[in-house]
Amino acid sequence: MPQSLPPALKWLWWVAEESTGDTYCLFFQSSLRGVLCLGGVEPWMPEGFQAELAQFRERLDTCRGPVSCALVALMAHGGPQGQLLGADGQEVQPEALVQELSHCRALRGRPKIFLLQACRGGNRDAGVGPVALPWYWRWLRTPPAIPTQADVLQIHTDAQGSPSRGPISGSSDQADILTVYAATEDCVAYRDEKGSDLVQTLVEVLRANPRGDLLELLTEVNRRVCELDVLGPDCNELRKACLEIRSSLRRRLCLQA
């Protein structure tokens, strides 16, 4: 456990070492808005997303035992081009944070999971309703609207945000990465006084099936989120939300064996 737990840009160095034999998974997340110091340590000042993640990577590389995976949960404001806005006034693209952990020696061949609760633009999706239904069916039961970008599967031969490369033997630095966005590209990510729909729904699904395949569980999370009608702080009309899940995992991933 680090000597201090700095709230870098609304996150906390919360490292949970849950030992299972000789392996453990390191985890940090927070929604703190100010400096947190435990004991007689100097107040911490923001250094930026990437600087903090670089320090986390260095800590991982000094671990004596094997690391099973790393999970980063980040809540922040987002810019119109999908950039993350930090408390220090700096901006960074999520892909840069992913690359930071991709270069971690302790995580080579290990899953790297990113949960990003941040806006990726200013679009507010009103959703789309079913079409070509008989009038009497619509009168009896109106099916709910769904997000316009729901139920889309794209397969890329090269990781988005990275230059095209030739064939790579073994494991590349783009493999074994799972990134979950609380909003699709160009759209607003919603949360209310109870918190993030992504985080709350994910907790519900994981508690119900803690040993399930994570990709399958995230698909269920997205189904539930898509069924919600959300109301943003600056909008009086109901809107729809949809997750975006990017994966380059090479194996099934279960958080509990």
C-alpha positions in Angstrom: 0.0 0.0 0.0 1.5 3.4 -0.9 2.3 5.8 2.0 -0.3 8.3 0.7 -3.5 8.0 -1.3 -3.5 11.1 -3.6 -6.8 12.0 -5.4 -5.2 12.5 -8.9 -7.9 14.2 -10.9 -10.8 12.7 -9.0 -9.3 9.3 -8.6 -7.7 7.6 -5.6 -4.6 5.4 -5.5 -6.7 2.6 -4.0 -4.6 -0.5 -4.5 -6.5 -3.6 -3.4 -4.2 -6.6 -3.2 -6.5 -9.6 -3.1 -4.2 -12.6 -2.9 -5.1 -15.9 -4.5 -2.1 -18.1 -4.1 0.8 -16.2 -5.7 -1.3 -13.8 -7.8 -3.3 -10.7 -7.1 -5.1 -7.9 -9.0 -4.4 -4.3 -8.4 -7.3 -1.9 -8.5 -7.8 1.8 -7.9 -10.8 4.1 -8.3 -12.3 7.2 -6.7 -14.6 10.2 -7.1 -12.7 12.4 -4.6 -12.7 16.2 -5.3 -9.9 17.3 -3.1 -6.6 16.3 -1.5 -6.6 13.3 0.8 -3.6 12.6 3.1 -3.4 9.8 5.6 -1.0 10.6 8.4 1.9 13.1 8.4 2.6 13.4 4.7 3.0 16.4 2.5 -0.2 17.6 0.6 -0.3 16.1 -2.9 -0.7 18.3 -5.9 -2.2 17.2 -9.3 0.4 15.9 -11.7 -1.9 14.8 -14.6 -3.5 11.6 -15.7 -0.5 10.2 -17.5 2.0 11.1 -14.8 -0.1 9.3 -12.2 -0.6 6.2 -14.4 3.2 6.2 -15.1 3.8 6.0 -11.3 1.3 3.2 -11.0 3.1 1.4 -13.8 6.4 1.8 -12.0 4.9 0.3 -8.8 3.6 -2.6 -10.8 7.0 -3.3 -12.3 8.6 -3.4 -8.9 6.1 -6.1 -7.6 7.9 -9.2 -6.5 5.1 -11.6 -7.3 3.1 -12.1 -10.6 0.3 -9.7 -11.4 -2.9 -11.3 -12.7 -4.5 -8.2 -14.2 -4.9 -4.4 -13.7 -8.2 -2.5 -13.6 -8.4 1.2 -13.9 -11.7 3.0 -13.2 -11.8 6.7 -14.0 -14.5 9.3 -13.7 -13.8 12.7 -15.2 -15.1 15.4 -17.5 -14.7 14.8 -21.2 -14.0 17.1 -24.1 -15.6 17.4 -27.5 -13.0 15.2 -29.2 -13.2 12.5 -26.4 -10.2 13.9 -24.5 -10.2 13.6 -20.7 -10.1 16.9 -18.7 -8.0 16.8 -15.5 -8.2 18.9 -12.4 -4.7 20.3 -13.4 -6.2 21.8 -16.5 -4.4 19.3 -18.8 -6.0 17.1 -21.4 -5.2 13.6 -22.4 -6.7 11.1 -24.9 -7.8 7.7 -23.3 -5.6 5.9 -25.8 -2.5 7.5 -24.2 -3.5 6.0 -20.8 -4.0 2.6 -22.4 -0.5 2.8 -24.0 1.0 3.6 -20.6 -0.1 0.3 -19.1 0.6 -1.5 -22.3 4.3 -0.8 -21.7 4.2 -2.3 -18.2 6.5 -5.3 -18.0 4.5 -6.8 -15.1 1.4 -6.8 -17.3 2.8 -8.4 -20.5 0.2 -11.0 -21.6 -2.1 -9.9 -18.7 -5.5 -8.3 -19.0 -5.6 -4.5 -18.7 -9.2 -3.2 -18.0 -10.3 0.5 -18.3 -13.7 1.7 -17.1 -14.1 5.3 -18.3 -17.0 7.4 -17.1 -16.6 10.6 -19.1 -18.4 12.5 -21.9 -17.0 11.9 -25.4 -18.8 14.8 -27.0 -22.0 16.8 -26.7 -24.6 14.8 -28.5 -27.7 13.7 -26.6 -29.3 10.7 -28.1 -33.1 10.7 -28.1 -33.1 7.1 -29.3 -35.1 5.4 -32.1 -38.3 3.5 -31.9 -39.4 0.4 -33.7 -40.7 0.8 -37.3 -43.1 -1.1 -39.5 -45.3 -2.3 -36.7 -49.1 -2.6 -37.1 -51.0 0.2 -35.6 -52.9 -2.0 -33.1 -49.6 -3.5 -31.8 -48.3 0.0 -31.1 -51.6 0.8 -29.4 -51.5 -2.3 -27.2 -47.8 -2.1 -26.2 -45.3 0.5 -27.4 -41.8 -1.1 -27.4 -39.2 1.2 -25.8 -36.9 3.3 -27.8 -33.3 2.2 -28.1 -30.1 4.2 -28.5 -29.3 4.9 -32.1 -25.8 3.3 -31.8 -26.9 0.2 -30.0 -26.3 -3.3 -31.4 -23.3 -2.5 -33.5 -20.3 -4.8 -33.7 -17.1 -3.6 -35.4 -14.0 -5.7 -35.9 -10.8 -3.9 -36.7 -7.5 -5.4 -37.9 -5.6 -2.6 -36.3 -6.2 -1.1 -32.9 -7.9 2.3 -33.1 -5.6 5.2 -32.3 -2.4 3.2 -33.2 -0.5 3.2 -36.5 -0.9 0.3 -38.8 1.8 -2.4 -38.3 2.9 -5.5 -40.0 2.5 -9.0 -38.6 3.7 -9.4 -35.0 4.7 -12.7 -33.5 3.6 -13.4 -30.0 1.8 -10.7 -27.9 1.7 -7.1 -29.2 1.3 -4.1 -26.9 -2.3 -3.7 -28.2 -3.4 -7.2 -27.0 -5.2 -8.1 -23.8 -6.9 -4.7 -23.4 -10.5 -4.2 -22.5 -11.9 -0.6 -22.5 -15.4 0.3 -21.5 -16.8 3.8 -22.2 -19.9 5.1 -20.5 -20.9 6.7 -23.8 -20.5 6.1 -27.5 -18.3 8.4 -29.6 -19.5 12.0 -29.7 -22.1 11.5 -27.0 -22.7 12.6 -23.5 -22.1 10.3 -20.5 -24.8 10.5 -17.9 -24.8 10.3 -14.1 -27.1 11.6 -11.4 -27.1 12.2 -7.7 -27.0 8.4 -7.2 -23.9 8.1 -9.4 -23.0 6.6 -12.7 -25.4 4.3 -14.5 -22.4 2.3 -15.9 -20.9 1.7 -12.4 -24.2 1.0 -10.6 -25.3 -1.5 -13.2 -21.9 -3.1 -13.4 -22.0 -3.7 -9.7 -25.4 -5.2 -9.8 -24.4 -7.6 -12.6 -21.1 -8.6 -11.0 -22.8 -9.3 -7.7 -25.4 -11.6 -9.4 -22.8 -13.5 -11.4 -19.2 -12.9 -10.0 -17.7 -15.9 -11.8 -19.1 -15.1 -15.3 -17.2 -14.2 -18.4 -16.5 -10.4 -18.2 -17.3 -9.7 -21.8 -20.7 -11.4 -21.5 -21.4 -9.6 -18.3 -20.6 -6.3 -19.9 -23.0 -7.0 -22.7 -25.7 -7.5 -20.1 -24.7 -4.3 -18.5 -25.1 -2.5 -21.8 -28.5 -4.1 -22.4 -29.7 -2.7 -19.0 -28.2 0.7 -19.6 -29.8 0.9 -23.0 -33.2 0.3 -21.5 -32.9 3.3 -19.1 -34.4 6.7 -19.8 -31.9 9.2 -18.6 -32.3 12.9 -17.8 -29.2 15.1 -18.0 -28.6 18.1 -15.7 -29.0 20.6 -18.6 -31.8 18.9 -20.5 -35.4 18.5 -19.6 -36.1 15.7 -22.2 -35.5 12.0 -21.6 -32.5 10.6 -23.5 -30.9 7.3 -24.1 -27.4 6.0 -23.2 -25.3 3.3 -24.6 -21.9 1.8 -23.7 -19.0 1.2 -26.0 -16.9 -1.8 -25.3 -13.5 -2.3 -27.0 -11.7 -5.6 -26.6 -8.5 -7.1 -27.8 -8.6 -9.9 -25.1 -7.1 -13.2 -26.3 -8.8 -15.3 -23.6 -11.9 -15.5 -21.5 -11.7 -13.2 -18.5 -13.4 -14.0 -15.2 -12.8 -11.9 -12.1 -13.3 -14.9 -9.8 -12.0 -18.4 -10.7 
